[in-house]
Amino acid sequence: MNRQQQTTDVNQLNEQVLALMEKVKDLELKANQERMSSMIFDGDRRYFEEWKIRMKAALEDMTEETERQKMKFIMDHAQDRAFRCLRRRLPWSEGAAYDAFKTGDEMLAHLDNRFGDFDHEAYAQTRYDDARLKQKERESFDDFLTKWEHYALMLDLDEADMVANLNQKLNQTFRKAGPRMYLPDTLRELAIGCREKERQLASRR
C-alpha cells in the first residue's frame, strides 16, 4: 500500500469517526430534550413530588449558573396552573409583586405550598374567603397586602376577581365604593392608588 493510499484511508477513517461523533451528539441532544420535556410541570399534583426532586437535582448540577438563570430554568419548566402560581412574583413580570422571588429555592418552596402533599390550596381558599380577613382601621395598606397576598397568590384566580376581593377587604379609608366595573383592572393599579392615598393622609397630619 503506497503512502497516498494510506493517507486516503486515514482521511476516510477520520471522516467516519467525526460522522459517528456527530451522530452520538445528536442522539444525546435528543435524549436530553426528551428528558427536559418530561420535566414540565403543569399543576397536576400527582406529579409534583417527582418533578420537584428532578428540579432540585438539576439545580444542584447548575454550579456555574446565577440565581437568575436558575429561576428562569424553573420558570421554563412550569406551565398552565404551575406557571400562573409563580407569575405574579416573577421579577420579569410587568408590575411584579414587591416580594418578587430572588432564588430558585424560593420558587420551589412557593410551588410546594401550593401543590405539595398538604392541601395548602384548600386552606388558602378558606382564609381568602374568610370575612375576618379584613384590614384593621389603623393598619397600613402594605401590611395588610402582605397578609392578603400570602393566601391570594396560592390560588388560581382571575385578576379582576382578586382586585374585587382585595378592595372588599380594605377598610373605609382605602375601599373604593361603587360598582365593580369602576375598579382598577390590575392589583398593581389598586396598590398604587392606595399607597398614594396613604401618602396624602400622612402629609396632612
N, C-alpha and C positions, 0 to 999 in steps of 0.2 A: 504493500500500500504506500503510495507516494505521499509526500508532505501535503500537497494540495488536497488530496482526498481526505487525509486526517483532519485538516482544518475544516473542510466541509462537514465532516461527520460531527466534529466538536460543536460547530455552529448550530447544526440541526439539533443536537442534544441539548444545547443551551436554550434553544427556542422551545423545545418540548418541555424543559424544566420550567421556564418562565410561563408558558401556557398553563401548565399544571398548577403553578403557584397562583396564577390569576383565578383559575377555577376554584381552588381552595378558598381564596379570599372572597370570591363571590358567594360560595356556599356558607362561609362564616358570617358574611353580611346578611344573607337571607335568614339564617338561623337566629342572628341577633335581632333582626327586625321582627321575626315571629315571636321571639321571647319578649321583646318590648311591647308588642301589641297585646300580648297576653297579660301585661301588667296594667292595662287600662281599668280603672275602677269607675263605675257609673252610678254608685249609690246603692247597689244591691247588697244588703247587709250580709247575706250568706257568704259572700266572697271577701268581706273586708279584712278579716284577720289574716288570711293568706296574702292578700295584696299588701297589707301593712308590713308583714315580715319581709316580703320581696323588696319593698321600697327601702326599708331600713338597711337591708343587706346591700342594696345598690348605693345608698348614700354613704355607707361605710367605705365602699370602694372608691368613692369620689374624693380622693385625698388632695387633688390639685385644684378642685373647683371652689369657687367662692360660695358664700351662703346664698347670694342672689341666684347663682347658677343652680344650686340645689333646689331652691324654691321653684325656679322655672321648670326643673325636671319633674317635680311633684305636680305642678300645675298642668304640664303636658300629658300627665298620666291620670288625670281626673276629668271626667266628663259628666254631662247631664246633672243629676242631683248633687253629685260629689263636687263638681266644679262650682255650682251655684252656692253651695255651702261655703266655699272659700272666697268667692268672687268679691264680696264687699270689703274684705280685709287684704286683698292683694295690692301690693304697692303700685302695680301697673294700672289698676282700675281708676277711671276718672272719678274724682270725688271719693277716693278710698277712705274708709273709716280712719279716725285718728289713731286707732290702735292697730295699724296695719302690721301684718306678720313681718318679723325680722329674721327668722330662721326656718329651715325646713322642719325641724323638730316641732316648732310651734304649729305649723300647718298640720302635721300628722296628729298632734295632740288634739287639735280642734276637730279633725275628722273623727278621731277616736271618741270624742264627746258625743258626736252625732250618730256615728254608725257602729260603735263598739258594742260589747255584749250587754252592758247596762242600757236600759231604754231611756237614754237621755232625751230623745226627741219627744217622747210622751210626757216626761217630766217638764221639759221646756214649754211644751204646748199648754200644760196645766198652769204653769206660772205666768205665761204670756197672756192667757185668758183671765187670770185671777184679777178680780175687781180691786183687790187690795194693793196690787202693784200700781201705785199712783205716786206722782211727785208730791212731796210734802211742801207745805206752804213756803218755808224758807230754804228749801233745798235748791242748790244751784242746778241749772239745766244740765251741765256736763256730768255732774254726779249722778243724776237720775238717768241720763242717757246711757251711762256705763252699765247700770243695773239692768235697764231695759234691753240693751243690746246683748247682754250675756245670754238671754233666752231667745230673743228675736232672731239672732244670727245663726242659731242652730236649726231653724225651721226653713222649709222650702216655701217661701211666701212671695206673693206678688208685691212689688214695692209700693203700689198705691194702697194696698191693704195695710202695709207696715206704717206708712205715713198716717193713715187714718187712726190706727191703733195707738201710735205714739202720741198724736195730737189729743186723743181722747183721754190719755192718762196724765197729761200735763196739768199743772194747777192753773187757776184762773188767770194768773199773770201772763202765761205763755200760750194758753189754749186759744186756737183760732175758732171763732164762732161762725155759724152759717153752714150752708150745705157742703157736703164733701167735695163737690165739684170745684169749689173755690180754694181747696187746699193745694199746697205746692206739689209738684209732680214727683219730687225725689226727697229722700231723707236729708240729703246734703242741703237742699234749699231750705227745708224746715229748720235744720240746725243753724244755718246762717242767720235766719230771721230771729230765732230765739236768742242767739248769742248777741246779736245787735240790740235787741230789746233789753237784755240783761245789762249791757254796757250803758245804755241810755238811762236806765234806772239807777245804776251805780253813780253816774255823773251828777244826778240830781240830789244825792244825799249829802 
